[in-house]
Amino acid sequence: MIDLTAVRDETPGIARRLHLNNAGAGLMPLPVLEAMTGYLRREAEIGGYEAADEAGSRLDAVYHSIARLIGAEPDEIALTENATVAWQMAFYALSFRPGDRILTAQAEYAANYVALLHAARKHGVVIDVIPDDEDGVLDPAALEGMIDDGVRLIAITWVPTNGGLVNPAAEVGRIARKHRIPYLLDACQAVGQMQVDVSRLGCDMLSATGRKFLRGPRGTGFLYVRREMIGALHPPMIDHFAAPWVAPGRYELRSDARRFETWENNYAARLGLGVAADYALSLGMGEIEARCRALGDLLRAELRASPGIAVHDLGPHPAAIVSFSIGDKAADAVKSALSRQRINVSISRPSSTLLDATARSLPTLVRASPHYFNTEAELARLVEVCRGLAA
Ligand SMILES: Cc1ncc(COP(=O)(O)O)c(C=O)c1O
């Protein structure tokens, strides 16, 4: 069981805000904050390069922490500045020919989908969207039926930005493996709230961010690439870190996933990311997942039971992202009203998941995303304020 008093004591933000925007950015716990501020102080005191030398083993350990978090090996991890760069590095490293097919999800994230459109414009690839089942969840049987020799990539989002839907990422992985199709998984909203094991997922590449449910700092993310896949991927952009310049006319790409990195980095943020991963691991990802689901379910049930409030999440076992609307009130206005009560939520515009929003005629939605450190009383407060707005 998570010691709620201890984790709340280590979360300074809860004193000022009722934070239900962990799908936007989670509240950093004290150990993350202290690792970063301590490191920054050393940069100021002894110099940036010297501080990095001094913290060398701690900086190396970040790869081990992230690897442990997702069941990978440290050499399969590249650290990036966000999930989008991680995803793009993997995607743009693949080569496409006209007519190649890319299979994607109905709830695909906007950044990914525009890159697919870019590949369609540039290389003439065809984007095919995998249909959902009657619950609104990606349908693996439909995916299986879409496979042919032309499919070059399966790229889906596990948990979308606009609601609690959890797509069957491991089922998709089983199908991708069976047909030997590269599989790129956007795990941005899953990492930090759900157990992630890349072998069980069967993905070749996985992207995630540090600032959301992992509770790391902004401006951090990572890419996992399965070891056997790394050699086949030439990064779209390289520098002398990704590919040391070994002779005047030649470079040699690194053999590990760090071929997707560049030389200069925000080391304070990297340390914060590593500490955030260690923090989650020390609490136990199983425990975190169970509590996130329970809080998400509770909030959803209470909102559903409230006159005038509609919940829009899909799927039988949703994650801790609760999307809702209050009558015909604009989501921005609801967010502002909640903010005046010091309650943090965010909004999800149709353009962030345009296929899904179009198919369901969704307006801009209010998005509340609790985390394990939230209490049932805090959820009750959100519900009470929302009921007031609905009345
Ligand atoms: C599902 C999903 N994928 C990718 C991203 C992009 O993450 P980042 O902002 O770290 O690039 C987000 C961010 O909201 C997201 O929700």
The ligand as an SDF file (V2000), in Angstrom:
LIG
                    3D

 16 16  0  0  0  0  0  0  0  0999 V2000
   -0.7020   10.5810  -25.9980 C   0  0  0  0  0  0  0  0  0  0  0  0
    0.3600   11.6180  -26.0750 C   0  0  0  0  0  0  0  0  0  0  0  0
    1.4100   11.4210  -26.8840 N   0  0  0  0  0  0  0  0  0  0  0  0
    2.4100   12.3120  -26.9910 C   0  0  0  0  0  0  0  0  0  0  0  0
    2.3790   13.4820  -26.2950 C   0  0  0  0  0  0  0  0  0  0  0  0
    3.4920   14.4730  -26.4890 C   0  0  0  0  0  0  0  0  0  0  0  0
    4.3200   14.5400  -25.3760 O   0  0  0  0  0  0  0  0  0  0  0  0
    5.3810   15.7230  -25.2640 P   0  0  0  0  0  0  0  0  0  0  0  0
    4.5970   16.9650  -25.0330 O   0  0  0  0  0  0  0  0  0  0  0  0
    6.2670   15.3430  -24.1090 O   0  0  0  0  0  0  0  0  0  0  0  0
    6.1470   15.7730  -26.5380 O   0  0  0  0  0  0  0  0  0  0  0  0
    1.2980   13.7570  -25.4420 C   0  0  0  0  0  0  0  0  0  0  0  0
    1.2530   15.0410  -24.7050 C   0  0  0  0  0  0  0  0  0  0  0  0
    0.2460   15.5020  -24.2530 O   0  0  0  0  0  0  0  0  0  0  0  0
    0.2770   12.7910  -25.3230 C   0  0  0  0  0  0  0  0  0  0  0  0
   -0.7700   13.0000  -24.5240 O   0  0  0  0  0  0  0  0  0  0  0  0
  1  2  1  0
  2  3  1  0
  2 15  2  0
  3  4  2  0
  4  5  1  0
  5  6  1  0
  5 12  2  0
  6  7  1  0
  7  8  1  0
  8  9  2  0
  8 10  1  0
  8 11  1  0
 12 13  1  0
 12 15  1  0
 13 14  2  0
 15 16  1  0
M  END
$$$$
